[in-house]
């Protein structure tokens, strides 16, 4: 087994801090392995959704009529845009444009906040209609509809928690860029945080048609 | 060195490329919403999921730089994708043919 860790390529190129042994590839591989466990976590829920949808196809369609497609579409656009600003933030730091990177990263965090705000109004509206886990109104409906809304709250809720976690990570990254801990020569932290943010986006890309476009 | 190449490749992606990918993602979102409005019966779910897969692959390849990474990343994703495929196939084989 080779014991020499390959230095970050940028260190080689720029010549300074060459003594610091950093393995950016290794860091990225570690991040991807973590992302794959996240994928497996959500895949289990998607599996549950598929099986229940097969058994309760009509009920799922009936329940889908109570969904707010507009809120869902709006949130899809918000999250896709936040992925764009995330990618642009990394592109900016790669080119040494610190403040541009900060601007894009702040936009990403604000778009994450917008996503949660829309989600708040969406859930509030559903709850106002008496649709929430264990509500008397929901328990009067068929098993399939109860399952649909159970999965809806679980999956979008778990996804929402991931958005919150992502925002917290991104706030830390923002501080790192401001304090020059993340720079043109060493931006692996920002890149990995970006990977997490994009994964959250990808999960939403699949949640969207399954819950909001079923009618 | 391969690692260096991968890095410089991802640095070559221009802001314009990212914006174009974003535009494609937005257009695909509009298409999927429109398609779900048309009554295609059982095909609706197939169409919307195919569009979702296309969108996901755009995000993975460009935004997450997988297209420009070393082969090992693609192998990781391939194995993960295959594992999920097996898990879903086996579960569906049970669900569809039960009774």
Interface residues (C-beta under 8 A of the other chain):
Chain A: X6 X9 X10 X12 X13 X24 X25 X28 X29 X32 X33 X36 X39 X40 X43 X47 X50 X51 X54 X55 X69 X73 X76 X77 X80 X81 X83 X84 X86 X87 X88 X91 X94 X95 X194 X195 X198 X201 X202 X205 X206 X208 X209 X213 X214 X215
Chain B: X1 X3 X4 X6 X7 X10 X11 X13 X14 X15 X18 X19 X21 X22 X25 X26 X29 X32 X33 X36 X44 X45 X48 X49 X51 X52 X55 X56 X59 X60 X62 X63 X64 X69 X70 X72 X73 X76 X77 X80 X84 X87 X88 X91 X92 X95 X96
